[in-house]
């Protein structure tokens, strides 16, 4: 029968091409990825066989076989796991179902991956690493429970296509057969295979086995030897999370982390403990060093691997940790959960709720200790994961102040790149300062140049500088810290004791009313400012309104934003405002005053980084004003 030829999807072709042309120097990663895939396939078969015994055909001796054939130049990775149907083979081997594929390809092209080989595992393309060492890859697979005649054979030489045909396979599971390149044939050597398995796959739960040839003295003739072939297990298979911490070396912890996370870097912290009492469980969790490139994608997998009585129930149990700790990797094992527990049951299960609460506290306590004992390491960690951790203030009301203790923020009192804590800010507050002041902006430079900070600079009042796009929502949700309310520098009515506001309201009242009338469709109020010292005007949102940056972000996402009108604040000490008051006293119906009001509003838009309502009209009005000024001089 002629095999059916199929074209790879464009993104698969691109990834194959980039991988084949020496993406990594450590090409042995291919074996780790294929063994990991085989282990996942057995996990699925083992779990599903709990409710359907037909899937455990051949018994429950789960294992992964490595078959090195030097004569044929092939290395086979065989598992007796769940296997694939024809459609599943097309889906798994011919396409890449990942929302970050485009970005991943860009990283490959920029060669960023050379220093970040973990991307292969993180983006679910480990299978394709086979082509770094193989001229041809053949996959023979049969779904557990299907007839022997319902197997398929997939084959590719990475030429932009693959073939797929029906075949027969006596046992369930998958064989991945690599026809190795000449320079990769060292992977057929027993010592090399042992080394790679020991380094990358020692903690795989299932035995990774290989037939080895051994010569022993002939018991009947001492001058002769007898050659025998024995199947040997290459990995230790020890559930590291169930062992005592005293029995585990740092190297073993690090290698297991790489196994569960597909990360090549060592973790920053290891959290290994056993909880005893009403609810008992073991946990081995890790804090990574680097943020995964896909952590902000919608399909990012959250949660540790869940085991129940040594059976893997799911590889990512999102019910075990809150989403703001989604960077945490690891394993949790419980004996108190049923083996047939589903994701839906997990969401409502009391045991899971207790474990989640316990794990969350443990991670936050570990971060707090790290911040206290090793500020430099914590600052490096926070730079990678602080934005994600901060989400907890919004989502986890009960722990919002605990998480707030972990925040690192720049301020007008720190050097660029240096940070402070909220506790540090509060400790430095003068006795008469009642509020924690903060400003949001796209970056530190633009925030510091903002007119909203003028009075703070003049009075030497420290202001926190928040530059993440959702900071305003986070701080609004926090509300206060150590009984000190937060006050945005760009929202609300500030009164830092600068001048007599009531007297100034009376003095400029008529002019403010005229400006308010002229701008009635644009602002809700025109008032005396308590935050300006150099600029003439600025726009201010209400205490409970979104700041402009947040509003723009929501609009860009296609979400409707409540259109609350802002207030225009006027600096009564600015020469322009003083001149306008004089003009008003001389001619309260002056057309110039109305034109100036519009110009001031556009100027306020410019000062906050926006553009004038109509740039052409604004430019003409400004040119006219300049011409009048030149004529007058």
C-alpha positions in Angstrom: 0.0 0.0 0.0 1.3 3.5 -0.9 1.9 5.8 2.1 -0.2 8.9 2.2 1.9 12.0 2.0 1.1 15.2 4.0 2.7 18.6 4.2 3.8 20.0 7.5 2.2 23.1 8.8 4.4 26.2 8.0 5.4 26.8 11.6 6.5 23.1 12.0 8.7 23.4 8.9 10.3 26.6 10.2 11.0 25.0 13.6 12.4 21.8 12.0 14.7 23.9 9.7 16.0 25.9 12.6 16.5 22.9 14.8 18.3 20.8 12.2 20.9 23.5 11.6 22.7 23.1 14.9 20.5 24.9 17.3 22.2 23.5 20.3 25.5 22.1 21.2 23.9 19.8 23.8 22.0 17.7 21.3 21.4 14.9 23.9 18.3 16.9 24.9 16.4 14.8 22.2 16.6 11.7 24.4 15.3 13.5 27.5 12.4 14.9 25.5 11.4 11.5 24.0 11.7 9.7 27.3 9.6 12.4 28.9 6.9 12.0 26.2 7.0 8.2 26.7 6.5 8.7 30.4 3.5 11.1 29.8 2.0 8.4 27.5 2.3 5.8 30.2 0.9 8.2 32.8 -2.3 8.6 30.7 -2.6 4.8 30.1 -2.1 4.0 33.7 -4.6 6.6 34.9 -7.3 5.7 32.3 -6.8 2.0 33.0 -8.1 2.6 36.5 -11.6 2.8 35.1 -11.1 0.8 31.9 -9.0 -2.3 32.5 -8.9 -3.1 28.7 -6.3 -0.3 28.4 -3.9 -2.2 30.5 -3.6 -4.9 27.9 -0.4 -6.9 28.6 -0.6 -6.3 32.3 0.6 -3.4 34.3 4.4 -3.7 33.8 4.8 -0.2 32.5 8.2 0.6 31.0 10.2 2.6 28.5 12.6 0.6 26.3 15.7 1.9 24.5 16.8 -0.2 21.7 20.2 0.6 20.1 20.8 -1.2 16.8 24.4 -0.4 15.6 24.0 -2.4 12.4 20.9 -0.5 11.3 22.1 2.8 12.8 18.9 3.2 14.7 17.9 4.2 18.2 14.3 3.2 19.2 12.4 4.7 22.2 9.5 2.4 22.9 6.7 2.8 25.5 3.6 0.7 26.3 1.5 3.8 27.1 -1.7 5.2 25.7 -0.6 5.3 22.0 -2.3 7.4 19.3 -5.0 7.1 16.7 -4.4 8.3 13.1 -6.0 11.7 13.8 -4.1 12.1 17.1 -0.8 11.3 15.3 -1.6 14.0 12.7 -2.4 16.5 15.5 0.5 15.6 17.7 3.3 15.2 15.0 2.2 17.5 12.1 1.1 20.6 13.9 1.9 22.8 16.9 -1.0 23.8 19.1 0.5 26.7 21.0 -0.6 30.3 21.1 3.0 31.5 21.3 4.4 29.7 18.3 5.0 32.8 16.3 7.1 34.3 19.2 8.9 31.0 19.6 10.0 31.0 16.0 11.2 34.6 16.3 13.3 33.4 19.3 14.7 30.6 17.3 15.6 32.9 14.4 17.3 35.4 16.7 19.3 32.4 18.2 18.1 33.4 21.6 17.3 29.8 22.2 21.0 28.9 22.1 21.2 30.2 25.7 17.7 29.1 26.6 17.3 25.4 25.5 14.4 25.0 27.9 12.2 26.7 25.3 12.0 23.4 23.4 10.2 21.7 26.3 8.2 24.8 27.4 6.7 25.2 23.9 5.8 21.5 23.6 8.0 20.8 20.6 10.4 18.3 22.2 9.6 15.6 19.6 11.1 17.7 16.8 14.4 17.8 18.6 14.8 14.3 17.2 15.8 15.8 13.9 18.9 17.4 15.4 20.4 13.8 15.5 18.3 11.9 13.0 18.1 11.9 9.2 14.8 10.1 9.4 12.2 9.7 12.2 9.7 6.9 12.1 6.8 6.6 14.6 4.8 3.4 14.9 1.8 3.8 17.3 -1.4 2.0 18.4 -4.0 3.3 20.7 -4.5 1.3 23.9 -7.6 -0.9 23.5 -7.6 -0.8 19.7 -7.1 -3.8 17.5 -3.5 -4.7 16.4 -4.5 -3.8 12.8 -5.5 -0.2 13.8 -1.9 1.0 14.2 -0.3 3.8 12.1 3.2 4.5 10.9 4.4 8.1 10.6 7.6 8.9 8.8 9.6 12.0 7.9 13.0 13.0 6.7 12.2 16.7 7.6 11.9 17.7 3.9 8.7 19.6 4.5 6.4 16.6 4.5 5.6 13.3 6.3 3.9 10.1 5.3 1.2 8.4 7.3 -0.1 4.9 6.7 -1.9 2.0 8.3 0.1 -0.8 9.8 -0.1 -3.5 12.4 1.4 -3.4 15.9 1.0 -6.3 18.4 1.4 -4.2 21.5 -0.2 -0.9 22.5 1.9 2.3 22.8 4.5 4.0 20.6 7.9 3.3 19.0 9.9 6.3 18.0 12.7 5.0 15.7 15.6 7.4 14.9 17.8 6.7 11.9 20.8 8.6 13.4 23.1 10.9 11.4 26.7 9.7 11.2 28.0 12.2 13.7 25.2 11.3 16.2 26.0 7.5 16.3 27.7 7.9 19.6 24.1 7.8 21.0 24.1 4.0 20.1 26.9 3.4 22.7 25.8 1.9 26.0 27.9 4.3 28.0 26.5 7.4 26.3 22.9 6.3 26.7 23.5 5.5 30.4 25.1 9.0 30.9 22.2 10.8 29.3 19.5 8.9 31.1 21.3 9.3 34.4 21.7 13.1 33.8 18.2 13.9 32.5 15.8 11.1 33.2 16.9 9.4 36.4 13.7 10.4 38.2 11.3 9.1 35.6 8.8 7.0 37.6 8.8 4.1 35.1 11.8 1.9 34.4 13.9 3.0 31.4 15.4 -0.3 30.3 17.9 -1.4 27.7 19.3 -4.8 26.7 22.9 -5.0 27.5 25.5 -7.7 26.5 27.7 -9.1 29.2 30.4 -11.7 29.1 30.9 -14.0 32.1 33.2 -16.9 32.8 31.8 -20.2 31.5 31.1 -22.3 34.6 32.1 -25.5 32.7 35.3 -24.1 31.2 37.2 -21.3 33.0 39.2 -20.5 29.8 36.0 -19.6 28.0 33.4 -16.9 28.4 29.6 -16.9 28.0 27.8 -14.0 26.4 24.4 -13.2 27.7 21.9 -10.4 27.0 20.2 -9.0 30.0 17.6 -6.2 30.4 18.9 -3.5 32.8 17.1 -0.6 34.4 19.0 2.6 33.7 17.2 5.1 36.0 16.8 5.1 39.8 13.0 5.5 39.7 12.9 6.9 43.2 10.0 9.3 43.9 12.3 12.1 45.1 9.4 14.0 46.8 8.8 11.0 49.2 12.4 10.8 50.3 13.9 12.6 53.3 15.6 15.9 52.6 18.8 14.4 54.1 18.9 11.8 51.4 18.8 14.2 48.5 21.7 16.2 47.1 21.4 19.7 45.5 22.3 18.1 42.2 19.4 15.6 42.5 17.0 18.4 43.4 18.2 20.4 40.4 17.9 17.5 37.9 14.4 16.7 39.1 13.4 20.3 38.6 14.7 20.2 35.1 12.6 17.1 34.5 9.3 18.6 35.7 9.9 22.1 34.4 11.7 21.5 31.0 14.0 24.3 32.2 17.8 24.0 31.9 18.6 26.5 34.6 18.8 25.5 38.2 15.9 26.7 40.4 16.3 29.7 42.8 14.6 27.9 45.7 13.6 24.4 46.6 10.5 23.9 48.9 10.4 20.3 50.1 8.2 19.3 53.0 5.6 16.8 54.3 2.4 18.0 55.9 1.0 15.8 58.7 -2.2 16.0 60.6 -5.8 15.9 59.5 -4.7 16.3 55.8 -1.4 14.7 54.9 0.6 15.3 51.7 4.1 15.6 50.4 5.2 18.5 48.2 8.3 19.3 46.3 8.0 22.8 44.8 10.5 25.0 43.0 10.9 28.7 42.3 12.5 29.2 38.9 15.3 31.5 38.1 13.9 32.8 34.7 10.4 33.6 33.7 9.1 31.1 31.0 8.5 32.9 27.8 5.0 31.7 27.5 3.8 32.5 31.0 1.5 35.3 29.9 -0.2 33.2 27.2 -3.7 32.0 27.8 -2.8 28.3 27.3 0.0 28.4 29.9 -0.2 25.3 32.1 -0.6 26.2 35.8 -0.1 24.1 38.9 2.1 21.2 40.1 1.9 17.6 39.0 -0.6 15.7 41.2 0.0 12.2 42.4 -2.4 10.1 44.4 -0.8 7.0 46.0 2.0 7.1 43.4 -0.3 7.3 40.4 -0.1 10.5 38.4 -3.6 12.0 38.2 -2.8 15.1 36.2 0.4 16.9 35.1 -0.9 20.4 35.9 -3.3 20.7 38.8 -4.4 24.3 38.7 -6.6 23.8 41.8 -3.5 23.4 43.9 -2.1 26.9 43.6 -3.5 30.4 42.8 -2.8 31.8 39.4 -0.5 34.5 40.8 1.9 31.7 41.8 1.7 30.0 38.4 5.5 30.2 38.1 5.9 27.6 40.8 6.8 24.1 39.5 6.8 20.8 41.2 5.0 17.8 42.5 2.3 17.2 45.2 1.3 13.7 46.4 -1.8 13.0 48.5 -3.2 9.8 49.9 -6.5 11.4 50.9 -7.8 12.0 47.4 -9.6 9.3 45.3 -7.8 7.9 42.3 -10.6 8.8 40.0 -10.7 12.5 41.0 -11.6 14.8 38.1 -10.7 18.5 37.6 -14.3 19.4 38.4 -14.3 17.5 41.7 -10.9 19.1 42.6 -12.4 22.6 42.4 -14.8 21.7 45.3 -12.8 19.2 47.3 -12.0 20.2 50.9 -8.7 18.3 50.9 -7.6 20.2 47.9 -8.6 23.5 49.5 -6.5 22.7 52.6 -3.5 21.7 50.4 -3.9 24.8 48.3 -4.0 27.0 51.4 -1.0 25.3 52.9 1.1 25.4 49.7 0.3 29.1 49.1 1.4 30.0 52.6 4.5 28.0 52.2 5.5 29.7 49.0 4.8 33.2 50.3 6.7 32.5 53.5 9.6 31.2 51.5 9.6 34.4 49.4 9.4 36.6 52.6 12.4 34.7 54.0 14.3 35.1 50.8 13.6 38.8 50.7 14.9 39.2 54.3 17.9 36.9 54.1 19.1 37.4 50.5 17.9 40.8 49.2 20.0 40.6 46.1 18.7 37.2 45.0 15.2 38.3 45.8 15.5 41.4 43.7 16.7 39.3 40.8 13.7 36.9 41.3 11.3 39.8 41.6 12.5 41.4 38.4 11.4 38.2 36.6 8.2 37.3 38.5 7.1 40.5 40.5 4.5 41.5 37.9 2.8 38.0 38.3 3.1 37.9 42.1 1.5 41.4 42.2 -1.7 40.0 40.7 -2.4 38.3 44.0 -3.3 41.6 45.6 -6.2 41.9 43.2 -7.2 38.2 43.3 -6.4 37.1 46.9 -8.2 39.5 49.3 -7.2 37.5 52.4 -3.5 37.7 51.7 -3.3 41.0 50.0 -1.1 42.7 52.7 1.1 39.6 52.9 1.8 39.9 49.2 2.1 43.7 49.6 5.0 43.0 52.0 6.8 41.3 49.0 6.5 44.2 46.6 9.6 46.0 45.4 9.0 49.5 44.0 11.1 52.4 42.7 10.5 55.8 44.2 11.6 59.4 43.9 14.0 58.7 46.7 15.7 55.7 45.1 18.3 55.7 42.3 17.1 54.5 38.9 17.1 50.7 39.0 17.0 50.5 42.8 13.9 49.7 44.7 12.2 50.1 48.1 9.5 48.2 50.0 6.2 49.5 51.1 7.4 49.0 54.7 10.5 51.0 54.0 8.4 53.9 52.6 6.1 53.9 55.6 9.1 53.9 58.0 10.5 57.0 56.2 7.2 58.9 56.2 7.2 62.1 58.4 4.8 62.0 61.3 2.4 64.6 59.7 2.2 62.6 56.4 -1.0 60.6 56.5 -1.0 59.0 53.0 1.3 56.9 50.8 1.7 58.8 47.6 2.3 57.0 44.2 2.3 57.8 40.6 1.7 55.4 37.6 3.5 55.8 34.3 5.0 53.9 31.4 8.5 54.3 32.8 10.4 56.0 35.5 11.7 58.9 33.3 8.3 60.0 32.1 6.8 59.7 35.6 9.5 61.8 37.2 9.1 64.4 34.4 5.3 64.6 35.1 3.8 67.9 36.2 1.8 65.9 38.8 5.0 65.6 40.9 5.9 69.3 41.0 4.7 70.0 44.5 6.1 66.7 45.8 9.5 67.6 44.5 9.3 71.1 46.0 8.3 69.8 49.4 10.7 66.8 49.3 7.9 64.2 49.7 8.7 60.7 48.5 6.4 59.2 45.8 6.3 55.6 44.7 6.8 55.1 41.0 4.6 52.3 39.6 5.3 51.3 36.0 3.3 48.1 35.4 0.3 48.6 33.2 -2.2 47.4 35.8 -0.6 49.0 38.9 -3.5 51.5 39.4 -6.0 48.6 39.7 -3.6 46.7 42.1 -3.1 49.7 44.4 -6.8 50.6 44.4 -7.5 47.0 45.4 -5.0 47.2 48.2 -6.5 50.4 49.5 -4.1 50.9 52.3 -0.9 49.5 53.8 -0.3 49.4 57.6 -3.3 51.7 58.0 -1.9 54.3 55.6 -4.2 54.9 52.7 -2.8 55.2 49.2 -3.2 58.5 47.3 -2.4 58.8 43.6 -0.5 61.8 42.5 -2.6 62.0 39.4 -6.0 61.5 40.9 -8.2 63.1 43.5 -7.9 66.5 45.2 -4.5 67.0 46.8 -3.9 69.5 49.5 -0.3 69.6 50.7 -0.7 72.9 52.5 0.5 74.9 49.5 -1.1 78.4 49.7 -4.6 79.3 50.9 -6.9 77.3 48.6 -10.1 78.9 49.9 -8.8 82.4 49.3 -7.6 81.5 45.9 -10.9 80.0 45.0 -12.6 83.3 45.7 -9.9 85.3 43.9 -10.0 83.2 40.7 -13.7 82.0 41.0 -15.1 83.9 38.1 -12.3 82.9 35.7 -12.7 79.3 36.7 -16.4 79.5 36.0 -15.8 80.9 32.6 -13.3 78.1 31.8 -15.7 75.5 33.1 -18.5 76.8 30.9 -16.2 76.8 27.9 -15.0 73.2 28.6 -18.3 71.8 29.9 -18.3 68.9 27.5 -14.8 68.0 28.3 -14.3 68.3 32.1 -16.5 68.0 35.1 -14.9 70.8 37.0 -12.1 73.5 36.8 -10.5 74.0 40.2 -7.4 75.4 42.0 -4.5 72.8 42.0 -2.7 71.7 45.1 -0.1 69.7 43.0 1.3 72.2 40.4 4.2 74.6 41.0 5.7 75.1 37.5 3.0 74.0 35.0 -0.2 76.0 34.3 -2.7 73.2 34.2 -3.2 69.4 34.5 -6.0 66.9 34.1 -7.0 64.9 37.2 -9.2 61.9 37.5 -11.5 61.2 40.5 -10.3 59.1 43.4 -12.2 56.0 42.1 -11.7 56.5 38.4 -9.2 54.6 36.2 -6.0 56.4 35.5 -5.6 57.3 31.8 -3.0 54.6 31.1 -5.4 51.9 32.4 -8.3 53.3 30.4 -6.2 53.2 27.2 -5.1 49.6 27.9 -8.7 48.4 28.4 -9.8 50.3 25.2 -7.0 48.6 23.2 -8.3 45.3 24.5 -11.8 46.2 23.1 -13.3 46.6 26.5 -15.7 49.4 27.3 -14.4 51.9 29.9 -16.7 54.1 32.0 -16.3 57.6 30.5 -16.1 59.6 33.7 -15.1 63.2 33.0 -11.9 64.5 34.6 -11.2 67.8 36.3 -8.9 70.5 35.0 -6.6 71.8 37.7 -5.2 75.3 37.4 -2.1 76.7 39.0 -3.0 80.1 40.4 0.7 81.1 40.8 1.5 80.6 37.1 2.1 83.8 35.1 -0.3 82.7 32.3 -3.2 82.1 34.8 -2.5 85.5 36.5 -2.5 87.2 33.1 -5.8 85.5 32.2 -7.3 86.8 35.4 -6.2 90.3 34.5 -7.7 89.9 31.0 -10.9 88.7 32.6 -11.1 91.7 34.9 -10.6 94.0 31.9 -13.1 92.1 29.5 -15.0 89.2 30.9 -16.5 88.5 27.4 -13.1 88.3 25.7 -13.0 85.8 22.9 -9.3 85.3 23.7 -10.1 83.9 27.1 -12.3 81.2 25.6 -9.6 80.3 23.0 -7.0 80.1 25.8 -9.3 77.8 27.8 -9.3 75.3 24.9 -5.5 75.7 24.4 -4.9 75.0 28.1 -7.0 71.8 27.9 -5.0 70.6 24.9 -1.8 71.4 26.8 -3.0 69.4 29.7 -3.5 66.4 27.3 0.0 66.8 26.0 1.5 67.0 29.5 0.1 63.5 30.4 1.5 62.0 27.2 -1.7 62.2 25.0 -2.3 64.3 21.9 -4.4 67.4 21.5 -8.0 66.9 20.4 -7.3 68.3 17.0 -3.5 68.7 16.4 -4.1 70.9 13.3 -6.4 73.3 15.2 -4.0 73.3 18.2 -1.0 74.1 16.0 -2.8 77.0 14.3 -3.9 78.5 17.6 -0.4 78.2 19.0 1.1 79.9 15.9 -1.4 82.7 16.2 -0.6 83.2 19.8 3.1 83.2 19.1 2.6 85.8 16.3 0.7 88.0 18.6 3.5 87.7 21.2 6.1 88.7 18.6 4.0 91.7 17.5 3.5 92.8 21.0 7.3 92.7 21.7 
